[in-house]
C-alpha cells in the first residue's frame, strides 16, 4: 500500500495524513495511529541512542528519546501541518500562546531589537509583548497593518520582526499579505503571522512570502472543543533548528493525547470549514439587515473595508467562520441581555468549534485593555464576537433572531 500521494487535494490529504505513521503488525495494521503514552524511548544500542539525540535516525526518519523533545503522535501532526501549510517543517506546542512565544523568540526578538506588530492582535498576544518583551529591552511598535499604506509603514519603521494576524480578532480585518512580506524582505525583517482564523483551508501565508505561521490548534484545526494546542510552521530550514531548540527549552510540548485528538480533528477540517464559511456568510447577511444590529464586521459584505482584498486573497467566496457585530444599544447591559437569551449559541470564550460560540470582547479576549484602549481599536461597548458553528443554518438564525428581539 502506498503511504502518501502528494498530488491529492487538501481535503483528501488531511484525512490520510497519518498513513506513514501506522504501526505495522503481523496481526494487522491499525487505520489510526496508536497513542504513544511513553516518557522515554529505548534503542537497540548505545550508538543508536546517541544518534537518536539528534532527532533523526541515520536514514533521516524521526527518532525519539524523551517526551519533552517530542513524541510520535506530535511528529505525525507536525508533518501534516507542514504539508498543509506548504512549509519545510512544523513544531507543536501545548497551547497557542506557547507557539506564539516560541515563534517570536525564533524570529530573533531579543534585547535591542524592534518588532512592528498589528494593533489588532489578540489581547493576550499584546499582553505578552508588553509584559515580557518590553521589560527585556525589545522596542514594540503597535500600528494598524490592515491599511493600504502598510508597505510604507514597514519601510519607515525598519523593524527586525513583523507580527500580525491573517484575520484579526474580533473585527475580522484582513491584511495584505503580499505587500507586507515584500516590504519586510526589503528591510530584512522576519515575518510572523497568526493564521488561526484562516487555517490552510482558506489561505497559506507561507506561499505569500511569510517566514513563520502560527496556529492555535485549539480552534479550527482541532475543532471539537476538547484539546488545547499550538503550532508553528516554518518556510525556511534555517529557522527550524532554532524553533526545535526553543520548543525543547521552553518545555511547552504537546502531549500524545492532545496530538491524537488534534489529528482526529484535522481530518475533517476541510469539511467543517466549508460549512463554517457557508453558515457565516448567511449569518452576516441576516444580521446586516436586522433592526437590532448597528453594523456587521465580515469580509463577505461589500461594506467591509477589505472586501476587495479578501476576494483576492481568499478564493471560492469563503471568508472564514468568525464575525462580529454591534448592537444598536451600545452598552454592556444590552449585550448581556442578548447573550443570556441565547438557546443554541453558547456563551464561551473560545472559537472554531463545531458549535456556535458567542463572546463579549471586553469580557474575554480584550479584558485587560481599558475602555478607551478598546474604543481606539474600534471595539465598542456593543460589539459581540460570533464563531459560527456547523449546526443547521435555520436553527442558528432563529436563535439569533429571538435573542435580538428579546
N, C-alpha and C positions, 0 to 999 in steps of 0.2 A: 504493500500500500504506500502510495506517495505521501510524504509528510506535509508538503505545503506547495501551493501554486501561487506564484507572485502575480499572476495575471487575473486572479479573482477580484471581483468588485469588493468594496469595503464591507458591504453587508455580509457577504459570504466569508470574507477574510476574518471578521471578528468572531464569527460562530466557530470557526475551525482553528483558532489561534493556538490551542494547546496540543495540537496533533503530535508535534515532535517531542512533547514532554510526557506523553503517555508511557507509563512503565509497562514493559512487555514481560509477561509471564507465560510459562508453558500452559497454565490453566486458562489463559485468556488475557486480553488487553482491555483495561477499562477505557470507556469512551471519555471519561472525565479524569483529569489528573488527581491523584490522591493528595490529601493534605499531609504535608511533611512536618509533623509536630516534633521536631528534634532540635535540641540546643546545639549539639556538636555533631560532627561528621568524621567517620574514620576512613582511612585509605589503606590500600594494600601494602604499602611500605612507607618508611620514613621519607624516602626520596619522593614518593608520590604526595605525601602530606606536605612536604616542603614546597613542592610545585603548586599545590592547591592554595597555598597562602597568597599566590599571585592572582587568584580568582579564576584562573584558566588551567585546563589540562594541557598536556603537550600538543593535543590535537586542536586546541582552541575552544573546546567546549567549556561551559561554566563549571567551576569547581567550588565546593563549599567546605568551610572549616568550622565556623562559629556563627550562630544565628544573627548576631548584630551585624555581621558582614554580608548577610544575605541568606536566602533560602530558596529552594527550587520553585515554590509557588510564586514568590515575589519575582523571581527571574522570568518565569513564564509571562507574568503580567507586564513586566518591563519590556520584554521582547515584543509583545503585542502592541503596546502603546508606541514604541519606537517605530514599528512598521506603520501603524495607523497615522502617525503624525509625519511620516517620511523623514525621521531623524536617524542619526547614527547610533543612538543608544538612549536608554532611559534609566532613571533610578526612582524607586518608590519610597514613600515615607509614611509615617504614622498619622499624618494629618496634612491638610493643605497648607497651613501656616508653617509647618516644618519644611515643606517643599519650597515655599517662598523664601524662607530664611536661607536655606541651602543654596538656592539659585542666586540670591544676592551676594552671598559670600563667594560663590564660584565665579561670579561676574567680576570679582576683584574689589568689591566695596569694602574699603578699609580706611583708616585714618588718612586724611589729606585728599581723599577722592571726592568726587561730586556726582550726585545722582539727580537726574531730572525725572520726576515721577508725575503721573497724572493726578490732578487734584480730585478726580472722581474715583479714586481707588476705594476698594472695600475698607471700611473703617478700621478694623484691626491691622490691615496692611500699613495704613498711615501711622497707626499707633506703634507698630514695630519700628518704623523708620524714626519716629520721634523719641521713643523710649530707649532704644538700643543703639541706633546708628549715629544719631546726632551727638549724644554724650561721648561717643568714641571717636569724634573728630571727622565725621562724614558731613559734607555740606549737602543738605536736602533742599531741592527746589521743587515746589508743587505748582504746576500750571495746567491749564486746560489744553490737553493734547488731542482733542477732538475738533480742532478748528482747521480751516483751510491753510492757514499760515504756519502749520506745525513744523514744517521743514525749516523755516526761517528761525523759529524759536530754538530748535536744536542747534543750529549753526551759531546763533548768538550766545547760547549758554555754554557750549563746548563741554558737555558732560562726559564723564567716564562711563556712566551707565544710564540707560533709558529704560524706564519701567512703567508699564501700563496694562490695561485690560482690553481684550478684544471687544467685549461688550461690557459697558460699565454698570455698576450697581449703585443705586436702583433705577437710574434714569435711562438706562439702555441706550447710551450714546455709543456711536461707532467711530473707531479710529481709522485713519487712512494708513494702513499697514505699509504700503509700498513707499509712500512719501517719508514715513518715519524711518524705515530701515535704510533707505537711500541716504537720508541726511545723517543718520547715525554712523553709517560706514564712512562718510566723508570726514567726520570729526574723530573717527576711531573709537566710538563708543560701543560697548556691549549692550545688546538689546535683550530685555527680559519681558515676556508677555504672559499674563494670566489669561488662559483661554477656557476657563471652566465653563462659562455660559455658552460658548460656541460649540465646543467639542470638535474633534476632527471630522465629524459628520457635516458640519457647516463650513468650516474653514481650517486650513492648516497654515499657521503663521510662519513656520519654517520655510515653506515654499514662497513666502513673500520676503525672505531675507532676514528673518529674526534668528537670534543665536540660541535662546533658551525659551521653551514654552512650559508653563506651569499649569497643573490641574489640581483642583481639589476633587479627587476621585470620589469623595463622599457624595457628590452631587450627581450629575447626569451619568457619568461613566458607571458608577455602581448602581444608582437609580432606584433603589428599593428602600432606602432609609434604614439600612441595617448594618452598615460598615463605614468606618472612618478611614480616610487615607489621602495621600497626595502623591504627585509625581512630577518629575522634571525631565523633559526630553531635550536633547541637545542636537544641534545641526553640525557640530564640529567634534571630531575626535580629540582635539586639543583641550576641550573643556571637560571631557568625560572623566579623565583621570582625577582631576580636582574635585569634580562632583561626587565621584565614588568615595574619595578620601573624606570629604566633608560630611557625607552621609554617615560614614563609619564613625567619625569622631563626635558628631552630634548625637549619635545613638538613637536616632529617630526612625528606626527601621519599621517596616510594615510586617506584621505577623503573618504566618502562613494562613491562619484562619481568615483574616481580613483580605489577604490576597485572593484566597479562594472565592470569597463572596464577591469581591470586585470583579474577578474574572467571569463569574457567572453573570453579573450584570452587564459586562462589556459585550457579551454575546448578543444581547438584544438591543444594544444602543441604537443602531440604525432604525430598527422597527419602532422603538419608543420615540426617538427624535422626530420621526415622520409624523407621529400622532401629536406629540407636544407642539410641534410647529403649526400643524393644521388647526388644532384647537386654539392656540394662541392668536392666530390670525383672525379667527371668528370672534374670540372674546374681545380683542382690541376693537374690531368694527362695532360690536354690540355696545361696548362701554362708551365709545366715542359719540354715540347717539343717545345715551341715557340722560334723562333730565337731572339726575342727581350728581352727575360727573362733570367736573370742570374741564379736564383735559386728560389725554392718554399718551403715555410715552412708549412708543413701539415703532420699530423701523418700517413695518409694512404700511403705515399710514403716510399719506403724502404730506401731512403736517409735520412729520418728524424732520429735524434739521439735517440728518444724514440719510434721508430716504434714498436719494440717488446713489450715494456712496455704498449703502448697504446692498442695493440692487447689483452694483458692480462687483462687490467683494463676495457676496453670498448668492449662489445660484438657486434656481428652481423655486423662487418665491417663498423660501423658508427662512425665517429670521430668528429662530430660537423659541423657547417656551416660556421666557420670562418677560413680564411687562410691569409697568407701574401706572397708576392713575391717581388723580387728585379729586377729592370730593369738593363740591361747591361750598360746603360748610368746612372751612379751613381751620379745624380745631381737633384736639385730641378726643374730646367727648364724642364728636360725630364719628370719628374713626373707630373708637371702642364700641359704640353702639352698632355700627355696621359689622364689625368682626364678631361681636357676641351673638348676632342673629344668624350667622352662617351655620348651615346644617351639613353641607357636604365638604366644602373647602375648610381645611384645617388651619387654625392659627398656630403657626410654628415658625421657627427662625431659619430653617434650612430651605433648600430648594432642589429642583431637579429630580424629585421622587415621582413615582407613578401616580400618586395622589396630588390633588391641587393644594398648594400651601399659600397662606396669606400671612404677611408680616408687616409690621409698622416700623420703618427705618429708625425713627427717633427712639424706639424702644429696644431695637435689636442691633442691626448692622452698623448704625451710626450713633449709638447710645452715648459714646464717650465724647462726642462733639457737642458744643454749646448750640443753643437755638440759632444764634447769629451765624456760627460756622456752617450749620446745616443750610440755612437760608442762602448763604453765599455760594453754596454748591448747587442751589436750585431745589433743595429738598424742603418743601413747605410742610406746615403742620398737618395738612390734609392728604399727604402723599402716602399711598399704600402700594406695597410690592406684591405681585401675584405671580407665583410659579404655577403655570397652568399644567395640570396633570393629564393623564390619558383616559380619564373617565369619558362617558358619552357626553358629547358637547351640549346636548339639550339639558342634561342634568346640571352641568356647570353653569350654564346661562341662567337657568331657572333659580338656582341658589343665589347667584349674584344679584339677580333682579329682586327677589324677595327681601334680601338683606338691605339693599339700597333703598327700597321703598318703606322699610320699617320705621 
